[in-house]
């Protein structure tokens, strides 16, 4: 079918505008990250104090426990926190606006080509980043207190979108005959949704390790760690997001095997893409097992989650751009 150049051009404009809006949103979140530190530290001190009081009451005695509340905030500190929160809310609004334009870019690309818009690396990265943004917005609705961490989540999204829009950009065109199958809309969609969701727990686990290193040695990451929430919050975000993403990823791997049997006459052939996808599945399965095992919770589980995210990124770039295999026909 002929390509609609007008819709394709609008898609490119929406893509570039969304990327720019994400950059501006990052700036707003960075302001909240910097100037909202006082309020977060005070809230954390209150939370720690309450846990100490609960522990003391359970033990039957509060003797020796400091029950004094942290000193009240000064007017200047309150004003700084209010200003930081305002920038954070503006950042969320920009994030939603950027997500809508991002979605429009993907939809317009599909309408321009009359197919699902993930037939090459440029479109695939666009879709993965959109899924990461949507996942983070859901996380923000569940955990509003981690809004300032949006700068860390948006950083890899902006980098991927920049690479996609420059080095990996291709003009709108029909997909090759090997990809003209309904399995493209099933298998690749599942891979996109899961990969985008995995970006969020990957970043949360990295921040968990930073926070853990600081608590083990307060001199390390002192400036950064003061801006991060507690390890328990980061651990819950990592675990719950991975729990949702892993079944979708499993479904995508199984659909890929079924498509391989229909296209190449075998379910599995140890193609580089298949092999690394399976390795990623094993790593995330190990993470979920580690997270459910008392001795492996915390730092060891976070390292496994980071390793899984690293394998996903390796599969996205190195396998697609460097090695040659049966999945190379998609091009860039």
C-alpha positions as CSV (number, residue, x, y, z in Angstrom):
1,X,0.0,0.0,0.0
2,X,1.2,3.6,-0.7
3,X,2.7,5.5,2.2
4,X,0.9,8.7,3.4
5,X,3.8,11.2,3.5
6,X,1.7,13.8,5.3
7,X,0.8,11.5,8.2
8,X,4.4,10.3,8.3
9,X,5.6,13.9,8.5
10,X,3.2,14.7,11.3
11,X,4.4,11.6,13.1
12,X,8.0,12.8,13.0
13,X,6.9,16.2,14.3
14,X,5.0,14.7,17.1
15,X,8.0,12.5,18.0
16,X,10.4,15.4,18.1
17,X,8.0,17.6,20.1
18,X,7.4,14.8,22.6
19,X,11.2,14.3,23.1
20,X,11.6,18.1,23.6
21,X,8.8,18.1,26.2
22,X,10.3,15.2,28.0
23,X,13.6,17.2,28.3
24,X,11.7,20.2,29.7
25,X,9.8,17.9,32.1
26,X,13.2,16.5,33.3
27,X,14.3,20.0,34.1
28,X,11.2,20.6,36.2
29,X,11.6,17.3,38.0
30,X,15.3,18.1,38.6
31,X,14.2,21.3,40.3
32,X,11.9,19.4,42.6
33,X,14.6,16.8,43.2
34,X,17.0,19.6,44.3
35,X,14.8,22.0,46.3
36,X,12.4,19.4,47.8
37,X,15.1,17.7,49.8
38,X,14.3,19.3,53.1
39,X,10.7,18.1,53.2
40,X,11.7,14.6,52.2
41,X,14.4,14.3,54.8
42,X,12.0,15.6,57.5
43,X,9.3,13.1,56.4
44,X,11.9,10.3,56.5
45,X,13.0,11.3,60.0
46,X,9.4,11.2,61.2
47,X,8.9,7.8,59.6
48,X,12.0,6.4,61.3
49,X,10.9,8.0,64.7
50,X,7.5,6.4,64.4
51,X,9.0,3.0,63.7
52,X,11.2,3.3,66.7
53,X,8.2,4.2,68.9
54,X,6.3,1.3,67.6
55,X,9.2,-1.0,68.3
56,X,9.6,0.4,71.7
57,X,5.9,-0.1,72.6
58,X,6.0,-3.6,71.3
59,X,9.0,-4.3,73.5
60,X,7.1,-3.0,76.5
61,X,9.2,0.0,77.3
62,X,10.1,3.3,75.6
63,X,12.9,4.0,78.0
64,X,16.0,5.4,76.3
65,X,14.0,6.2,73.1
66,X,14.1,9.8,71.8
67,X,10.5,10.7,71.5
68,X,11.0,14.3,70.4
69,X,9.7,15.3,67.1
70,X,11.9,17.0,64.5
71,X,11.9,20.7,64.8
72,X,9.3,22.5,62.7
73,X,10.2,23.9,59.3
74,X,11.2,27.5,58.9
75,X,9.1,29.7,56.6
76,X,11.8,29.8,54.0
77,X,12.0,26.0,54.0
78,X,8.2,25.7,53.7
79,X,8.4,28.1,50.8
80,X,11.1,26.2,49.1
81,X,9.2,22.9,49.5
82,X,6.0,24.4,48.1
83,X,7.9,25.8,45.1
84,X,9.6,22.5,44.5
85,X,6.2,20.7,44.6
86,X,4.8,23.2,42.1
87,X,7.6,22.4,39.7
88,X,7.0,18.7,40.3
89,X,3.3,19.0,39.4
90,X,4.2,21.0,36.3
91,X,6.6,18.2,35.4
92,X,3.8,15.6,35.6
93,X,1.6,17.7,33.4
94,X,4.3,18.0,30.8
95,X,5.0,14.3,31.1
96,X,1.3,13.6,30.3
97,X,1.4,16.0,27.4
98,X,4.6,14.4,26.1
99,X,3.0,11.0,26.4
100,X,0.0,12.0,24.4
101,X,2.2,13.5,21.6
102,X,4.3,10.3,21.8
103,X,1.2,8.2,21.4
104,X,0.1,10.4,18.5
105,X,3.5,9.9,16.8
106,X,3.1,6.1,17.0
107,X,-0.5,6.1,15.8
108,X,0.2,8.4,12.9
109,X,3.2,6.2,11.9
110,X,0.8,3.3,11.8
111,X,-1.8,5.1,9.8
112,X,0.8,6.3,7.4
113,X,2.1,2.8,6.7
114,X,-1.3,0.9,7.2
115,X,0.3,-1.5,9.6
116,X,1.3,-1.9,13.3
117,X,4.0,0.8,13.8
118,X,6.8,-1.4,15.1
119,X,8.4,-3.0,12.1
120,X,11.9,-1.6,12.6
121,X,14.3,-0.4,15.3
122,X,13.1,3.3,15.2
123,X,9.5,2.3,15.7
124,X,10.3,-0.4,18.2
125,X,12.3,2.1,20.4
126,X,9.5,4.6,20.1
127,X,6.9,2.1,21.3
128,X,9.2,0.8,24.2
129,X,9.8,4.3,25.5
130,X,6.1,5.1,25.3
131,X,5.3,2.0,27.4
132,X,8.0,3.1,29.9
133,X,6.4,6.5,30.3
134,X,2.9,5.0,30.7
135,X,4.3,2.6,33.4
136,X,5.9,5.4,35.3
137,X,2.7,7.5,35.2
138,X,0.9,4.5,36.8
139,X,3.7,4.2,39.4
140,X,3.3,7.9,40.2
141,X,-0.4,7.5,40.8
142,X,0.4,4.7,43.2
143,X,3.4,6.3,44.8
144,X,3.1,10.1,44.5
145,X,6.0,10.6,46.9
146,X,8.5,9.3,44.3
147,X,7.6,12.0,41.7
148,X,11.0,13.6,42.0
149,X,12.6,10.4,40.8
150,X,11.0,11.0,37.4
151,X,14.3,12.6,36.3
152,X,16.1,9.3,36.6
153,X,13.4,7.4,34.7
154,X,13.1,10.0,31.9
155,X,16.9,10.1,31.4
156,X,17.1,6.7,29.6
157,X,13.9,7.4,27.8
158,X,15.2,10.7,26.4
159,X,18.5,9.0,25.4
160,X,16.7,6.2,23.6
161,X,14.4,8.6,21.8
162,X,17.4,10.7,20.7
163,X,19.2,7.7,19.4
164,X,16.0,6.5,17.7
165,X,15.3,9.8,16.1
166,X,18.9,10.3,14.8
167,X,21.1,7.2,14.3
168,X,18.2,4.7,13.9
169,X,15.6,6.8,12.1
170,X,14.2,5.3,8.9
171,X,11.5,6.8,6.6
172,X,8.0,5.2,6.7
173,X,7.8,2.1,4.5
174,X,6.0,-1.2,4.4
175,X,7.6,-4.1,6.3
176,X,9.4,-6.9,4.6
177,X,7.3,-10.0,3.5
178,X,8.7,-12.1,6.4
179,X,7.1,-9.6,8.9
180,X,3.8,-9.5,7.2
181,X,2.1,-11.7,9.7
182,X,-0.5,-11.2,12.4
183,X,2.1,-12.5,14.8
184,X,3.9,-9.2,14.5
185,X,1.0,-7.5,16.3
186,X,1.1,-10.2,19.0
187,X,4.6,-11.3,19.6
188,X,6.3,-7.9,19.1
189,X,3.6,-6.1,21.1
190,X,4.1,-8.3,24.1
191,X,7.9,-7.7,23.8
192,X,7.4,-4.0,23.6
193,X,5.0,-3.8,26.6
194,X,7.3,-6.0,28.8
195,X,10.6,-4.2,27.8
196,X,9.1,-0.8,28.5
197,X,7.8,-1.9,31.9
198,X,11.2,-3.4,32.7
199,X,12.9,0.0,32.4
200,X,11.1,1.2,35.5
201,X,12.2,-1.6,37.9
202,X,15.7,-1.5,36.3
203,X,16.1,2.2,37.3
204,X,14.5,1.6,40.7
205,X,16.9,-1.2,41.5
206,X,19.9,0.9,40.5
207,X,18.7,3.7,42.8
208,X,18.2,1.0,45.5
209,X,21.8,0.0,45.2
210,X,22.9,3.6,45.5
211,X,20.8,4.1,48.6
212,X,22.1,0.9,50.1
213,X,25.7,1.8,49.4
214,X,25.1,5.2,51.2
215,X,23.5,3.6,54.2
216,X,26.4,1.1,54.5
217,X,28.9,4.0,54.1
218,X,27.4,7.5,54.6
219,X,30.3,9.1,52.8
220,X,29.4,7.4,49.5
221,X,26.7,9.0,47.3
222,X,26.0,11.4,50.1
223,X,24.6,14.2,47.9
224,X,22.5,11.8,45.7
225,X,21.2,9.5,48.4
226,X,19.6,12.4,50.3
227,X,17.3,12.9,47.4
228,X,16.1,9.3,47.2
229,X,13.3,7.6,49.1
230,X,13.8,4.7,51.4
231,X,15.0,1.3,50.2
232,X,11.7,-0.3,51.0
233,X,9.8,2.0,48.6
234,X,12.3,1.4,45.8
235,X,12.2,-2.3,46.4
236,X,8.4,-2.4,46.2
237,X,8.4,-0.4,43.0
238,X,11.0,-2.8,41.5
239,X,9.2,-6.0,42.6
240,X,5.6,-5.1,41.8
241,X,6.5,-3.7,38.3
242,X,8.5,-6.8,37.5
243,X,5.7,-9.1,38.7
244,X,3.4,-7.5,36.2
245,X,5.9,-7.4,33.3
246,X,7.3,-10.9,33.6
247,X,4.1,-12.8,32.6
248,X,3.8,-10.5,29.5
249,X,7.4,-11.1,28.6
250,X,6.9,-14.9,29.0
251,X,3.8,-14.7,26.7
252,X,6.0,-12.8,24.2
253,X,8.7,-15.5,24.2
254,X,6.1,-18.2,23.8
255,X,4.5,-16.4,20.9
256,X,7.9,-15.9,19.3
257,X,8.5,-19.7,19.4
258,X,5.1,-20.3,17.8
259,X,5.8,-17.8,15.0
260,X,9.2,-19.3,14.5
261,X,7.6,-22.7,13.9
262,X,5.2,-21.3,11.4
263,X,7.9,-19.2,9.6
264,X,11.1,-21.4,9.9
265,X,9.7,-24.9,10.7
266,X,11.1,-25.1,14.3
267,X,10.1,-23.7,17.6
268,X,13.6,-22.9,18.7
269,X,16.9,-22.7,16.9
270,X,19.3,-20.8,19.3
271,X,19.3,-17.7,17.1
272,X,21.2,-14.9,18.9
273,X,18.0,-13.0,19.5
274,X,16.2,-16.0,20.8
275,X,19.1,-17.0,23.0
276,X,19.5,-13.6,24.7
277,X,15.7,-13.3,25.1
278,X,15.8,-16.6,26.9
279,X,18.7,-15.5,29.1
280,X,16.7,-12.3,30.1
281,X,13.7,-14.5,30.9
282,X,15.9,-16.7,33.2
283,X,17.5,-13.7,34.9
284,X,14.0,-12.2,35.7
285,X,12.8,-15.5,36.9
286,X,15.8,-15.7,39.2
287,X,15.0,-12.2,40.4
288,X,11.4,-13.1,41.3
289,X,12.6,-16.2,43.1
290,X,15.3,-14.2,44.9
291,X,12.8,-11.6,45.9
292,X,10.6,-14.3,47.4
293,X,13.5,-15.9,49.3
294,X,14.4,-14.3,52.6
295,X,18.1,-14.6,52.3
296,X,18.2,-13.0,48.8
297,X,15.9,-10.0,49.4
298,X,17.3,-6.5,49.3
299,X,20.7,-5.9,47.7
300,X,21.3,-9.3,46.0
301,X,17.8,-9.2,44.4
302,X,18.4,-5.7,43.2
303,X,21.6,-6.7,41.5
304,X,19.8,-9.5,39.7
305,X,17.1,-7.1,38.5
306,X,19.8,-4.7,37.2
307,X,21.4,-7.6,35.4
308,X,18.1,-8.5,33.8
309,X,17.6,-4.9,32.6
310,X,21.2,-4.9,31.2
311,X,20.4,-8.1,29.2
312,X,17.3,-6.4,27.8
313,X,19.3,-3.4,26.6
314,X,22.0,-5.7,25.2
315,X,19.4,-7.6,23.3
316,X,17.9,-4.4,22.0
317,X,21.0,-2.9,20.6
318,X,23.9,-5.3,20.3
319,X,21.9,-8.3,18.9
320,X,20.0,-6.1,16.5
321,X,22.8,-3.9,15.3
322,X,26.0,-6.0,15.5
323,X,25.3,-9.7,15.2
324,X,23.6,-11.4,12.2
325,X,20.8,-13.9,12.6
326,X,17.3,-14.8,11.5
327,X,15.9,-11.7,13.1
328,X,18.2,-9.4,11.1
329,X,15.6,-8.8,8.4
330,X,13.9,-6.1,10.4
331,X,16.7,-3.7,9.7
332,X,17.0,-0.4,11.5
